[in-house]
Amino acid sequence: MAGRLLKHHIVCGMSGGVDSSVAALLLKRQGFRVTGLFMKNWDSLDESGICSTEGDYNDAQFVCDKLDIPLHQVSFVKEYWHDVFSNFLKEYENGTTPNPDILCNKLIKFDKFLNYAMKNFDAHALATGHYARTSGGYSVLTNPESVKKNGIALLKGLDANKDQTFFLSQISQNALQKTIFPLGELMKKEVKEIALRAGFERIVKKKESMGICFIGTRKFQSFIQEYLETASGNFVSVEDGTIMGDHKGCHLYTVGQRSNIGGQSQAWFICHKDSTTQTIYVAPGSHHPALFYQTMITEPLYWIRQSPPKLLEKKMFECDFRFQHVNVHPLVRCTVTVNDKQQGIISLQQPLRALTAGQFAVLYDEDECLGGARIMKTGPSLYELSKMCS
């Protein structure tokens, strides 16, 4: 087996961070022929006039030099703007809350970037530093025909606190059959220790990128105002319809966020947005029932490997649900019913806070990430339900 693996050429996506650096290191130690590939998808300076992409590329070059592997760079700035960022703006303009990271993985990293790597470097597979696993493992290299015939399941990373399958939930089966995740069996602590022993101290000391890449350290409201016009409206109490104050646009706020209404003795939180009238409904207190939802309907569901067998029997099945990264919300048990349009009608066993349209409902069966879909509509909220019953 080892001898067969050594013949393969792997392109490793390099970000300049510790995860992709250690992924490349592990592949090199296993004897693969490794090429580093850095992707540029945003072209902008930060507040200090520095392009963070240049610093990340320099860090990736530092690692590749130490590993004695080549590093190349490819730009998908135009594609990212068209496929991901334009959608991001449209969602906020319509009052919904997008997840650009999921779209980036689906449309850029595991589509255009992967295809570029396979075509231009005659690679056998793409590797990334994601904390995830697959049921195929290295069989994508040694037995590709069997993999193609039987399909591959996307599995949670061993480190439950770093598992990134949520962000990979929309990538294609074809892409998964050409991808390796070297960090899937490792804990983040182990990855940092490996990096330090390899002399990557400067990479380990870097502050990890958090949040949306193109926003960086800027405040969201300052960033979004550069692209969407001001559209004034009112903050309205969800309880009695009282106008609590005014604002400069629904796109500046997200469901669950604390509003900036002044002169109030308690904090008010965004529970619903109506972009057609620019009305933002707010509720007193961070745990008001108007902030909690238990049901939703999604766009047509996407299955990474296959439709769950139970679904074929009854058009209904139970599984686990997540709509935000693992560090934000734990998995919640749910019932999924699929209608004739293949949309998911999802009912949670317990309500979740700040569930909102535009985000993704991601479904799990134990360790396997089944797939999911974008949430089209949520509700009614617990507050609306209580009013119906009163």
N, C-alpha and C positions, 0 to 999 in steps of 0.2 A: 504493500500500500504506500509506504513512505517513498519508495522509488518512483512510483507513478505520480505522486504529488509534486516531486521536485521538478518535473518537466513543465509545470504550468506557470503561466505569466499572469500575475495579479496586478491590476491597477487599484491603488489605494487612494481614496479621496482624502486629501490632506487639508485641514482647516487652520493649522497652526496651534491647535489646542492639544491637551494631554491625551485625550481619547484616541484621536486619529493617529497621533504620534506613536502610541503604544501598539495600536493595531498594525501599523507598518513594521514596527520592531518585531512583533511576534511572527508575522509572516516571513520576514527576513530570516529569523532564527530557525524557522521550519524548513528553510531551504528554497522557498519560492523565489522566482525572479519577480522583483517588485518594482513598480514604477509609481511615483507619487504624482497626483493630479490635483491641482488647486483650482477651485471654482470661484470666479468672481460674479456675483449677481446683483451688486449694488454699487453705484458710483457716486460717492458723496463724501464731503468733509464733515468732521464733527465740529462742535462749538469752538474748539481751539484751532481749527483750520488744518487738522491732521486727518489723513485718510486711514482709518483703522485697517482697511483691507491690505494696505502696504505692509503694515506691521505684522499682520497675520501671515502674509506670504513670506516675509523675512524669517519668521519663526518656523514656518514649514520648511524653508530652505535650510535652516540651521539643523533641523532634525534629519532631513534627507542627506545632507552632507555627512553627518555623523554615521548614518547607516550605509553610506556609499551607494545610494540609489538615486536615479535621476528624478527631477521634479519638473513638471510642466504646468502651464497655466492656461485655462480656457475661460472665456467670458460668455456669460448668458445674461448680461444686463438687459438687453432688449427683450429677450424671451421672458425674463422674470417680471419685467414691467408689464408686459402684455398679459401674461397668463396668471400672475399672482397679485401684483400690486394693484392693477386696475380693478381686479375683483375685490380686493381689500377696500378700496375707496368706494366702490359701488355698494358693497354691503353696509358700510357705515352711513352712506348717504340714504339708504333705504331703512335705516333704523335697526339693522341686525348686527351681530357681532361675529366677524369671520375668524378663521384659524389659518393664517398664511403659512405656518410651518407644515401643516398637513398637505396643503396644496403645493408647496415647494417640493416636498418629497415625491408627491404623485406626478407632477407635471415637469419638474426640472431635474432634481437630483437622480431619481430612479427612472427617468425617461430620457431626456435629452443628454444629461451628463453621462449616464450609463451607456447609451448608444454611442456617444462620442468616444468613450474609453474603449469599448469593444471594437469599434471600427478603426480608429486611428492608431491604436497600439496593439492590435491583434491580441487582445487580452482574452483569457479564458473565463475571468470573473472580475467583478468589482467588489472591493472590500471597503467598509466604512467603520467608524468608531462608535456606532450605535450600540446601546445596551439592549440587545435582542438576540434571539436564537431562531433557528429554523429546524424543521424535522429532517431536512436534507443534509445539513452540515457540509462536509467536503465531498459528498456524493454528487454535488453539482459539478464537480470536476471529474470524478472517477466513473460516474455512471449517469451521464446526462440523459440518456434515453429513458431509463427507468424513472428518473425524476420528472421528465416531461409527461410520461404516461400516467404516473400516480399523483403528481402534484406535490406541492410543499406547503406545510403549515407554518405560519408565523407564530413563534412562541415567545413568551415573556423572557426578559433577561433574568439571570439568576439573582442579581441585585434588585430586590423588590422596590427599593427607594429610587433607583435610577432607570428602571424599565422604560424603554422608549417606544414600545409597540403602538402606543396611542398615536404617535406622530407618523407611524408607518402603516396605519390601518387602511389606506387607500391605494397603496402601491400595487401594481399588477402582478399576477402570478408569473408572467413571463420575466419580469424584472427580478422577482424573488428567486427564480431558478438560475439566475446569473450573479447572485449576491452572496457574500460571506460576511459574517459578523464575528470577528476574532475576539471581541470582548464579552460575548454573550454569557460565558461561564464564569466571568470574573466579577468581583466586588470592586466598587470604585476605589476603596482603600488600597486594594491590591494593585490596581492600575497605576495609582500614584507612586507606590513603592517601586514598581518595575521601572517607571520613568526616572525616578531618582537614582536608582542603581545604574541606569544606562547613561547618566550624565545629562538628563534633560531638566535640570533644576530650574532653569530659566522658564521653561514651559510650565512646570508644575506651579510656579509662583504666580503665573498669570491669573488674573481674575477671570473666572469662567463667564462666558457670554450668557446672559439671561434675557428672557423676553424676546421681542421681535427684532430681528437683526437690523432692519433699516431705520428703526427708531433710535437704537443705541441708548445713550444716557439722557436723551432729551425727554422732557415731559410730553406725554401723549397729546395733551390738548394743544401745546405749542406746535407740535409736529403736524397734526391733522389740519390745523388752520392754514398751513401752507398750501394745501391742496383742495380743500373744500370751502366754499363760500359761507359766510356767516348767515344764519337763518334763525332769527330771534323767535322765541316762543315763551311759554309759561311753564313753571313748575306748578303742578296741581295735586292737591291732596287726594289720594286714592279713597280716603274714607268719606269725605263730604263734598269734594269738588271745589274746595277753597283754593283760590290762587295764592300760592305761597311766595312767589317771586318770579323773576324772568331769567332767561338764559340766552346764549348766542348760537344754539344749534343742537339738535338731538345727537349729531355725530360726535359731539365732544364728551359724551357720557356713555357708560355701559351699564347694563342691568346689574344691580347688586352694589354699585359704587355709591359712596357717600356724596350727596349733592353739596353744592356750595351756597346753600340758602343762608343768608345772614339774618341776624336778629331773632333766632329761635333758641329756646331753652334746651332743646334736645336735637340730636342729629336726625336728619331725614335721608332716606336712601332711595335710589332709583329702582322702581319695580316694573315699569312698563314705559315704552316710548311709542308715540304715534307720529311718524315722520311726515304724514300727509298734512297734519295740523301743527307740527312742531310742538306738540304737547308732551311733556315728560311727567308721568305720574310718580309721585313720591309717597313713601310711607314712613311713619315715625318709628325709629328703632331699627337696629340691624337684623333683628330676627322677627320682624312683622310677618304674619302669614301671607301677605301679598307678595312676598319675596320667594315663596316656596311653591314648587310645582311637582306633580307626580305623574303627569302624562304628557305625551308629545306625539307628533306625527313627523316622519322624515321623508326625504326624497327616496327614490327607489334604492333599496339596500344593495350594497356591493359586498360580495363574498370573496375573500382572498383565495380560498381553496375550493370550496363547494358549499352549496346550501346545506344547513344542518339537517340530518336525516329526519329528525322529529318534525321539521318544518314541512317536509314533503308529505308526511302523514296527515297532519291536522291544520297546516297553515298557521300554527301557533306553537311556541316553545319557550322554555325558560332558560335564561343565561345570566351573565353578569354584565353590568352597564357602567360606562364611564364617559363623561363629557369634558373632563379637564385632566391635565397631567396628574400622574400618580401622587405627587406631593400636595396637590390641592384637595382632591376628593378620593376616598377609597372606593373600591368597587361596590356596586349596589345590585342586589338581585332584581330581576325584572321579568316581565312576560312580554314577548314580542309576537304581534299578530301581523301577518302580511296580507294586504288587500290585493285586489285584482291588478292594480297598477304597480305592484311589487314595492309599495311604500310600507314603511314600518310604523305600526301603531304601538307605542311602547308605554307600558304601565309599570312604574317603579314600586317596589315593596315598601319603600320609605321615601318621603319627599326630599328634594334637594334644593338648595338655595341658589338663586341666580341662574337657573336654567334658561337659556335664551336661544332664539332662532338665529341661524347662521353658524352656530357651533356644530360639532360633530358628535353624534351618538356612536360610540365604539363598543362593540359587543365581544364578550369573552366566554369561552367554555373551558373552565379551569385555566390551564396555562396557555391555551391557544387563543390568539386574537382572530376572531372570525371575520371581521370587517366592520361595516357600519355604513352610515350615511349622514349627510348634512340635515340638521333639524330645520324643518319648515315652520312649524308652529308649536307652541307650548300652551298648556293650560287645560282647564282653568286653574288659577292659583288657589291655595288653601283658603285665602280670604274670600275669593269669589264663590267657592264651594260653600263656605259657611253662610254667605248671604242667600244662596239658593235654598239652603235647608232651613233658614230662619222664617 
